[in-house]
Amino acid sequence: GESAAAEDLNDEAEQNEDNASVAGDEDDVNQISSELSKYQSVYEQTFDKIQIPSDVLQDISEALQMFIATQSNSRETAGDAIFNAIFEAAPSLQTLFKSPRPVMALKFCSALVGLINAAPKPGALKTAVETIGFQHLDVEVTAPRMDVFREAILELFEQEVGPKFTTKARFGFQILLNYTGGALIFIRREYASRIRIIQNSWKSANTKAAGITDVREVMASPKKEKGANSDKWEDESEADVDLELAEMTKTTEGMMVPNSFNDMFLFNAAVMGLSNNDWMILILDQLDAIALNVANPYRLQEECDVLALVLSRYQGSFVLSEFKAVVLASLRSLVSTEWDSDHEVAWNWLWQNVERLLKQLLGKPPVHEKALTEVLTRLPEESMTQLRQEFFLNFFRLAPTGQDFFKQSLTRLYFIADKIIELCSEIYRQPRAMVEDISGLGLRHVGYAIPAELFAPFVSSAVKVFSTVTTNETAIAGFTWAMQLVSKILVRAISEGSTVVMKAISTNDEISMKKAMATSARGKRAQELLNISVGAQSISPFYWSIRSGNLNSARAILQDLLTIRADRDVYYYACDDLFVR
């Protein structure tokens, strides 16, 4: 009896200690919440630095580690569990996620770890959140959606981690997720003006560059920017201008007058003594796509991925800030009448985010390429055969409708599987050439009328199957990243190439074809029927309709092209256009 009484007393004492501990945690949280009270819910009015107490951060970090441990110590599995919880809570949110599920799951878990690692330093946390916001400019994040998102994650943690998910940990995750969600809303709303400035000034710069006829114009603009006012500039003597022009000529002798932004960039690089940095040309080749797609984070990420691959193959060192200096100098010269502090802020903001995206990737491609090459070269033939077989079997299980688009022989399917693996390897070795090849492949998929929605499950299937033939995590990461990039390019090519005409061809119905052609203006109809371009790749809808056996569509196109039409004194007859390609 005495022993039982003693045990009861011990249990009661332990329970009191636990209650006291919980009460202590709640008191601490109540005290902390007074300082961070506005982040108890999604706060979108401002985007400031925040300092989360170190003891709260410690509990957050431990809770996340314990959660990952419950998911077989795999970040991908942990991310997948989080997405399951989110989609169960709000199935409509699935449309916001465009990447293949395994890729998105790994990205999400890595981003969560990155935020927690950056949280001890308010400046680093703000930078990390701003980068995430930049990558989600096209996603309509709202406070109600963020509430569902947050609560689904917190409930999952409570289920998996149990009593070890402390009050402080829950409070910390709530603050961190609300801060991030509010920042995404703020960035999307407030940074829209920066995007407009970048797009308009980029267009103006290219237009102005095409009209330059004298080097004197190139040097005059930036000097005007530096002056206190325009009257002072007008009072300067012609002799001063000629003297400065003579100084510039020493470093730019032999160069032609710039007639494009790229020429202006090279001119300014020479003036600034940076003309020997040939790595700048690699970035310059992609700057147009970056500036034009600043409002499309999905496309912008693709451009940064390809640029990271290109720079990774460069033999030598480079300083990205030097490229920014030359770009800004060129823009100030070309858009001097419009340039102000808002332009300076907008372009600095763009380049800072691009630079952060590049730095996240630089150094990884060579490691991934080496690991992937080693795995593929040492893989036994039995494993390769298993890989080919499971590629499509697994895909058909994930997306049964995919079977309707793969009606080829088994040999042909094996060839496609080999080609996919080759694309993932070659994109590391020849990034720009492979982008063009993949774009051409995407255009052919438009002709086959393959829905872009099938690419996400296809990538998921490929990654899952590849993971069964090797345990090399670096090789799996390299294959996953390459597959994601290949699918991004294919989806973009299909999206850009999926015109009304191309969609109508697959129906092989003359009436549908004529309705599709009627939507095109008479002056542009021949171009849209004979040439669709994505990047440097192009395809002829007319030729494709013949090649794919859709002869009814081909007949309707040919009749339309050979019809003479008049618009007052302008006549349209596309017979000669048939032989241009």
Stockholm file with secondary structure:
# STOCKHOLM 1.0

chainA/1-581         GESAAAEDLNDEAEQNEDNASVAGDEDDVNQISSELSKYQSVYEQTFDKIQIPSDVLQDISEALQMFIATQSNSRETAGDAIFNAIFEAAPSLQTLFKSPRPVMALKFCSALVGLINAAPKPGALKTAVETIGFQHLDVEVTAPRMDVFREAILELFEQEVGPKFTTKARFGFQILLNYTGGALIFIRREYASRIRIIQNSWKSANTKAAGITDVREVMASPKKEKGANSDKWEDESEADVDLELAEMTKTTEGMMVPNSFNDMFLFNAAVMGLSNNDWMILILDQLDAIALNVANPYRLQEECDVLALVLSRYQGSFVLSEFKAVVLASLRSLVSTEWDSDHEVAWNWLWQNVERLLKQLLGKPPVHEKALTEVLTRLPEESMTQLRQEFFLNFFRLAPTGQDFFKQSLTRLYFIADKIIELCSEIYRQPRAMVEDISGLGLRHVGYAIPAELFAPFVSSAVKVFSTVTTNETAIAGFTWAMQLVSKILVRAISEGSTVVMKAISTNDEISMKKAMATSARGKRAQELLNISVGAQSISPFYWSIRSGNLNSARAILQDLLTIRADRDVYYYACDDLFVR
#=GR chainA/1-581 SS CHHHHHHHHHHHHHHHHHHHHHHHHHHHHHHHHTTSGGGGSCCCSCCCCCCCCHHHHHHHHHHHHHHHHHTTTCHHHHHHHHHHHHHHHCGGGGGGCCSCHHHHHHHHHHHHHHHHHHTTSHHHHHHHHHHHHHHTTTSCCCHHHHHHHHHHHHHHHHHHHGGGSCHHHHHHHHHHHHHHHHHHHHHHHHTHHHHHHHHHHHHHHHHHHHTCCCHHHHHHHHHHHHSSCHHHHHHSCHHHHHHHHHHHHHHHTTCCCCCSHHHHHHHHHHHTTCTTCTHHHHHHHHHHHHHHTTTCHHHHHHHHHHHHHHHHTCSSCCCHHHHHHHHHHHHHHHTTTTCCHHHHHHHHHHHHHHHHHHHHHTTHHHHHHHHHHHHHHHCCHHHHHHHHHHHHHHHHHHCGGGGGGCCSCHHHHHHHHHHHHHHHHHHHHSHHHHHHHHHHHHHHHHHTTCCGGGHHHHHHHHHHHHHTTCCCHHHHHHHHHHHHHHHHHHHHHHHHHCCHHHHHHTTTCHHHHHHHHHTSCHHHHHHHHHCEEETTEEECHHHHHHHTTCHHHHHHHHHHHTCCEEETTEEECCTGGGGCC
#=GC SS_cons         CHHHHHHHHHHHHHHHHHHHHHHHHHHHHHHHHTTSGGGGSCCCSCCCCCCCCHHHHHHHHHHHHHHHHHTTTCHHHHHHHHHHHHHHHCGGGGGGCCSCHHHHHHHHHHHHHHHHHHTTSHHHHHHHHHHHHHHTTTSCCCHHHHHHHHHHHHHHHHHHHGGGSCHHHHHHHHHHHHHHHHHHHHHHHHTHHHHHHHHHHHHHHHHHHHTCCCHHHHHHHHHHHHSSCHHHHHHSCHHHHHHHHHHHHHHHTTCCCCCSHHHHHHHHHHHTTCTTCTHHHHHHHHHHHHHHTTTCHHHHHHHHHHHHHHHHTCSSCCCHHHHHHHHHHHHHHHTTTTCCHHHHHHHHHHHHHHHHHHHHHTTHHHHHHHHHHHHHHHCCHHHHHHHHHHHHHHHHHHCGGGGGGCCSCHHHHHHHHHHHHHHHHHHHHSHHHHHHHHHHHHHHHHHTTCCGGGHHHHHHHHHHHHHTTCCCHHHHHHHHHHHHHHHHHHHHHHHHHCCHHHHHHTTTCHHHHHHHHHTSCHHHHHHHHHCEEETTEEECHHHHHHHTTCHHHHHHHHHHHTCCEEETTEEECCTGGGGCC
//
